[in-house]
Amino acid sequence: MPAWLVVSQFGVFLALAAAGFAVLLVSLVFGELFDHIGFDHDIGHDLGHGGPGFFSMRVMSVFVTTFGGAGALATYYGLSPLPASLVGFLTGLFFASVIYTFARFLYGQQATSEVHGSELVGRHARVTVAIPAGGVGQVRCQVGEELVDKIARSSDGLAVPEHAAVAIAEVLGEEVVVTTLAAAGRQPPAPGR
């Protein structure tokens, strides 16, 4: 066998570390590599928690980089391939877990302005575009600090004039069904509600 084909265990571990680091650099510059070419399914997303999964490209590239680097160091200090692989595996698992935990923390810090339908039911709103008899108009209500505009129709099918105070009775997809507060015998909401 030619001398240039002889590969040492140190070289194999070092090549793994270099390959993992290269993928990490590419994902740093271009984002999740496989997201751009259609392989965006991540096993961690099957758990239903959203955010990065343990098997995401960045976490796995940290694992491979650390596995290779720790394995190379272990062989440099005299361990045979199997114990060096164990050292690399445990070190890679540790650092991949740290990166995964940090990524989950960052994902959890993201804010959203998404308003769910269940948050709208029972809220008071104002008609911003008059609702004609049997037709649709628009209402505006406040959820937290956000003003939400929704397409609306009246529950009884009657016309509701602009600026009328209403209560959201039901959410049907992107449309809400409203009842007038005067018809329900309630007082109009205070400004800002």
Residue, then its C-alpha position, 0 to 999 in steps of 0.5 A: m500500500p502506498a504511504w500516502l494512503v495510510v491514514s492514522q486514527f489521529g488523521v481520521f478524527l482530525a478530518l471529522a473535526a474539520a468537516g464538522f467545522a466546515v459545515l458549522l461555518v457554512s450554516l453560520v453564513f447561509g443558515e440551516l443548510f438543508d432548509h435551502i435545498g428542501f431537507d428541512h424536516d427535523i426530527g426534533h420538530d416531531l415532538g411538537h415544541g417548535g424551535p430548533g431540534f437536537f438533530s438540527m444542522r448546527v447542533m449536529s455539526v457541533f457534535v461532529t466537530t467536538f467528536g473529532g477534536a476530542g478524539a484527535l486529542a485522545t489519540y494524541y495522548g495515547l488512547s486507542p481508537l475505541p476509548a478515543s471514540l468514547v471520549g469524542f462521543l461523550t465530549g460531543l454529546f456534552f457540547a451539542s447539549v449545551i448548544y441545543t439548550f442555548a438555542r432552545f433558550l433563545y427560541g423561547q425568548q422570541a415574542t409573537s404578536e399572533v392572536h388566537g381566535s380563543e382570545l377574541v371570543g367575548r371581547h368588546a369591539r367597535v365596528t370600523v366598517a359598517i356591517p350590512a344586513g346579511g353581509v360582512g364588515q370590519v371590527r376592531c378590538q384590543v388584545g393586550e397592547e395590540l389592535v386587531d382588525k377582523i372581518a365580521r358579520s352579525s349573528d342575527g343577520l341584521a345591519v350594524p352601523e359603523h362605530a357601534a359597540v359589539a361583542i365577539a361571539e364566535v370566531l370562524g376562521e378569519e371571520v368573527v360573528v358579533t352581537t351588538l351590545a345594545a341588543a344584548g342589554r350591555q353597556p358599551p365598553a370603556p375606551g381602550r377595551 
